Amino acid sequence: MQSPEASTAVSPTQIQLTLLAIADEVVGTLAHLVAYVGALALFAILALAALGQLPELRGDDPADKPGWSTGDRSHPAFALSRIDSSEKTASYTILRHPEGGRKDVMRWASAADQPLAELEIYREGGEFDVARPVAMDLAIQMGLGAATSLEQAGLIETKFGPVALFRPIGTDKGTPACLGYLKRNEEPALQISGFSCQGDTLPARRAAIACTLNRLTLLTSGNEPKLAELFARAELKRRACDLAGSPDWLLGAANAQLRGAL
């Protein structure tokens, strides 16, 4: 007859089998846990990679790119010297781009509030697109729409050097159209553009643009010494205004250098 102690005794073999079963269960649980955590990590990596691509994908859409905004706290950097004290002051708008560009825009309007002239000084930043047709932006400035085709209308001589003139293709030769103009400078990176409807004749309108550019002065260059140097050198070449215009100016694009004095 077995004693109570003998009936409840557990053999070493049973203990080993129990421990092995527990170990197998723990190992299996850990394996499932590692697989689960690994799957979560993989999903997290894929999610982060996808999120990292979203800004780039959005950047392909121009509507999602940060654009120009009004620089309310910026101060005017340019001005036009007045011909007489009765001359009206133009509206002055400053636009800034997150990538460093700045546009100083002066506008004039008639008594009926119709656009009469515009002058824009664009200091280029990282947003400047060399592949974008300059005529497209000029047509927009002139209120013609980006799809409007422009043709060259000669050159005028200014203190900044020769400036190209443009007008809409198909303009009636007997009716002087508003003229657009464009002058680019590489160093410093600067673009001067705009349009003018001032003057009753084509020579008068060409003279009005030349006079506007010759009167353009720099108020402050900020931290741009090359900009100050550009205007200092240009000032030495400034010429007096002749708003009537010279009647012997050449109008052909091939021989557009002006012979008459401004």
C-alpha positions in Angstrom: 0.0 0.0 0.0 1.4 3.4 -1.2 1.8 6.3 1.2 0.1 9.6 0.4 3.5 11.2 -0.2 4.3 8.5 -2.9 0.9 9.0 -4.7 1.4 12.8 -5.1 5.1 12.6 -6.1 6.0 13.9 -9.6 8.7 12.2 -11.5 11.6 14.3 -13.0 10.5 13.3 -16.5 7.1 14.9 -16.1 8.7 18.1 -14.8 11.0 18.2 -17.9 8.1 17.6 -20.2 6.0 20.4 -18.5 9.0 22.8 -18.7 9.5 22.0 -22.4 5.8 22.6 -23.1 6.0 26.0 -21.3 9.2 26.9 -23.2 7.6 26.0 -26.5 4.6 28.0 -25.7 6.7 31.0 -24.7 8.8 30.7 -27.8 5.8 30.5 -30.0 4.2 33.5 -28.3 7.4 35.5 -28.8 7.6 34.5 -32.4 4.1 35.6 -33.0 4.8 38.9 -31.1 8.0 39.6 -33.2 6.1 38.9 -36.4 3.3 41.2 -35.3 5.7 44.0 -34.3 7.6 43.5 -37.5 4.5 43.8 -39.5 3.5 47.0 -37.7 7.0 48.4 -38.3 6.8 47.6 -42.0 3.4 49.3 -42.2 4.8 52.3 -40.4 7.8 52.6 -42.7 5.5 52.3 -45.8 3.2 55.0 -44.3 6.1 57.3 -43.6 7.5 56.8 -47.1 4.1 57.6 -48.6 3.7 60.7 -46.4 7.2 61.8 -47.4 6.2 61.7 -51.1 3.0 63.7 -50.6 4.7 67.1 -50.6 6.6 66.2 -53.8 3.4 65.0 -55.5 1.5 68.1 -54.4 4.4 70.2 -55.6 3.7 69.1 -59.1 0.5 71.0 -59.0 1.1 74.7 -59.4 -2.1 75.4 -57.4 -0.5 73.7 -54.3 2.8 75.7 -54.5 3.2 78.6 -52.2 2.8 81.7 -54.3 3.2 85.5 -54.2 1.8 87.5 -51.3 1.6 91.1 -50.5 4.5 92.3 -48.4 2.6 94.7 -46.1 5.6 95.3 -43.8 8.0 95.9 -46.7 9.1 99.4 -47.6 9.3 100.8 -51.2 12.7 100.3 -52.7 12.2 102.4 -55.9 10.7 105.6 -57.0 10.2 107.8 -60.0 11.7 111.3 -60.0 8.9 113.8 -60.7 8.8 116.0 -63.7 6.6 118.6 -62.0 5.0 119.0 -58.5 1.5 118.4 -59.9 2.3 114.9 -61.1 0.1 112.3 -59.3 1.7 109.5 -57.3 1.2 106.0 -58.6 0.0 103.1 -56.5 2.8 101.0 -55.1 2.5 97.3 -54.3 5.2 95.0 -53.0 4.9 91.2 -53.6 7.1 88.6 -51.9 7.7 84.9 -52.6 8.7 82.3 -50.0 11.6 81.3 -52.2 13.1 84.8 -52.1 11.7 86.7 -55.0 10.4 90.3 -54.7 8.3 92.4 -57.0 7.9 96.2 -56.7 5.0 97.2 -58.8 3.9 100.8 -59.7 0.6 101.4 -61.4 -1.0 104.4 -63.0 -4.7 104.8 -64.0 -6.6 107.3 -66.0 -9.3 109.6 -64.6 -11.8 106.9 -65.5 -9.8 104.4 -63.5 -8.6 102.6 -66.6 -5.0 101.1 -66.5 -2.7 103.6 -68.1 0.8 102.2 -67.3 2.6 99.8 -65.1 6.2 99.3 -64.0 7.5 96.2 -62.3 10.9 95.6 -60.8 11.4 91.9 -60.2 14.3 90.7 -58.1 14.5 87.0 -58.8 14.6 84.3 -56.2 14.5 80.5 -56.3 11.0 80.6 -57.8 12.2 82.1 -61.1 11.6 79.7 -64.0 14.0 80.2 -66.9 11.9 78.0 -69.1 8.8 80.1 -68.7 8.2 82.3 -71.8 8.7 86.0 -70.7 6.1 87.1 -73.3 3.5 85.1 -71.3 4.0 87.1 -68.1 4.2 90.4 -70.1 0.9 89.7 -71.8 -0.7 89.1 -68.4 0.8 92.4 -67.1 -0.8 94.1 -70.1 -4.2 92.6 -69.3 -4.3 90.6 -72.5 -4.2 87.1 -71.2 -1.4 84.5 -71.2 -2.5 83.1 -74.6 -2.0 86.4 -76.4 0.9 86.5 -78.8 3.2 89.5 -78.8 5.6 90.7 -81.5 8.6 92.9 -81.1 8.0 96.6 -81.7 11.6 97.7 -81.7 14.0 98.9 -79.0 14.4 102.1 -77.0 17.6 103.4 -75.5 17.5 104.0 -71.7 19.9 104.5 -68.9 19.7 100.8 -68.3 20.7 100.1 -72.0 18.5 98.9 -74.8 15.0 97.8 -73.8 12.8 95.6 -76.0 9.3 96.7 -76.8 6.4 94.4 -77.6 2.8 94.8 -78.9 0.0 92.3 -79.7 0.3 90.6 -83.0 -2.1 92.0 -85.7 -2.2 95.5 -84.2 -3.5 98.0 -86.7 -0.5 100.0 -87.8 -2.6 103.2 -87.9 -3.7 102.8 -84.3 -1.0 103.0 -81.7 -1.4 100.1 -79.3 -0.3 100.0 -75.7 3.4 98.9 -75.7 4.9 96.4 -73.3 8.6 96.4 -72.5 11.1 94.1 -70.9 14.7 94.4 -69.7 16.6 91.6 -68.0 19.8 91.9 -66.1 21.9 88.9 -65.1 24.1 90.3 -62.3 22.3 91.2 -60.1 19.3 89.0 -61.2 16.8 91.7 -62.1 13.9 92.1 -64.5 12.3 95.4 -65.3 9.0 95.1 -67.3 5.7 96.8 -67.7 3.5 98.6 -70.3 2.4 102.0 -71.2 -0.7 103.4 -73.0 0.5 107.0 -72.6 0.8 109.2 -75.7 -1.3 109.6 -78.8 1.3 108.4 -81.3 3.7 105.5 -81.4 6.8 107.7 -81.0 5.1 109.4 -78.0 4.4 106.1 -76.4 7.9 104.9 -76.9 9.2 108.1 -75.5 6.9 107.8 -72.4 8.4 104.3 -71.6 12.0 105.6 -72.1 11.2 108.6 -69.8 9.7 106.3 -67.2 12.8 104.1 -67.1 15.2 107.0 -67.1 13.3 108.5 -64.1 13.5 105.2 -62.1 15.6 105.6 -59.0 16.7 103.4 -56.2 15.6 104.3 -52.7 17.3 101.5 -50.8 19.3 98.4 -51.9 19.0 96.6 -48.6 21.8 94.0 -48.5 22.4 94.0 -52.3 25.5 96.1 -53.2 25.3 94.9 -56.8 21.9 96.4 -57.1 23.2 99.8 -55.8 26.1 99.6 -58.2 23.7 98.9 -61.2 21.6 102.0 -60.5 24.7 104.1 -59.8 26.1 103.3 -63.2 22.8 103.7 -64.9 22.3 107.2 -63.4 25.5 108.3 -65.2 23.7 107.5 -68.5 20.4 109.2 -67.7 19.0 111.4 -70.4 16.3 114.1 -70.4 12.7 113.3 -71.2 11.1 114.3 -74.5 7.5 113.1 -74.2 6.6 114.2 -77.7 9.0 111.6 -79.1 11.3 111.8 -82.1 9.5 111.2 -85.4 12.5 109.6 -87.1 12.8 106.6 -84.8 13.1 103.3 -86.7 10.3 100.9 -86.0 11.6 97.7 -87.6 12.7 94.9 -85.2 15.9 94.4 -87.2 16.8 98.2 -87.1 15.1 99.2 -84.0 17.9 101.3 -82.3 16.5 104.8 -81.8 18.2 107.7 -83.5 16.2 110.5 -82.0 17.0 112.1 -78.6 14.7 111.6 -75.7 
